[in-house]
Amino acid sequence: EGRSASPPFALPSVVPLPLDLAQAGVREVSCGNNHTVVLSGGGGVYACGGNDHGQLGLGSAALEHRTFARVSGLAGHSVERIACGHSH
């Protein structure tokens, strides 16, 4: 689909968790059409996948992130729940 130079995943794939997320544990997962958001046990929010509408909230212009990254704009906030839509 022209999102990146690397080939798209044809099947579900294992995406390694960053060490801080793995240590805090995963409390909740939400998936959109082409992206995934994870809430850690400590309240951190992490995202990966398609970003063509900026839906990952990472402040990056990259169209895709293949590894989880912390949504730094939510650091210091008490995040209790997450939800994804088709492209947001």
N, C-alpha and C positions, 0 to 999 in steps of 0.2 A: 504494500500500500504506500510505499514511498516514505515511511516514517523514519527510517534510519538505514545506514549502509549495511547493517547486520541483518541476516534473514529473520523473519518473524518466527515465533515459537508456533509449531504446528500442533503440539500437544501440551497439556499442563506440564509445567516444569518446576522443579525445586529451586527456590530462590533462597540463598543463605541469609540468615538474619545477622544484622550488626551485633557485635558482642554486647553492647549495652542493652539492646532489646532482648537478646537471648537470656541475659542475666536477670532482667526485670520480669520476664515472662510475658506471654501474650494474653491479654484479657478479652479482646474483641477483634474481629476481622470483618471488613465490609468490602464488597467488590462492586465495581462499576462495569461498564462494557469492556474496557480495556485497561483497567487499573485496579489496584488493591490498596487499601488503607488498613493499618494495624494500630490498635491502641495497646500500649504496654501496661503492665501491672502498676507501673509508677506514674501513669498518666501521660506518657510521651506518645506522640502521634508520628507514625512512619508511613511513607508512601512509595509505591513503585508502579511501573507500567507506562501506558500511554499518557502523554501530557500535551496533546495537540490543542486542548482548550485551557491549559493551565490548571487542570483539575487536581494535580498533585499538590499544589500550594507550596512548591519548593522555591519559587522565585527564579526559576531557571527557564530559559528559552528552549532548552532541549526538548525535542518532541517525544522522547522516550527515556525512561530510567529503568534499567534492568536489575538494579539492586535497590533494596530499601534504603531510604534516606530520611532522617528526622526532619519534620516540618518545624523549622526553627522559629517561625512566626508564632507558634503556639507555646513555645517554651515559657515557663513561668505561669501559665494558665492552668486551671484545674479542669482538665478535659475528662468528662464522665462517660460520654457515648460518642460513637462515630456512625456515619451513614454515607453511603455513596449512591449516586444516581447514574444514569446512563453515561453522561459525560460531565459530571460534576461530583 
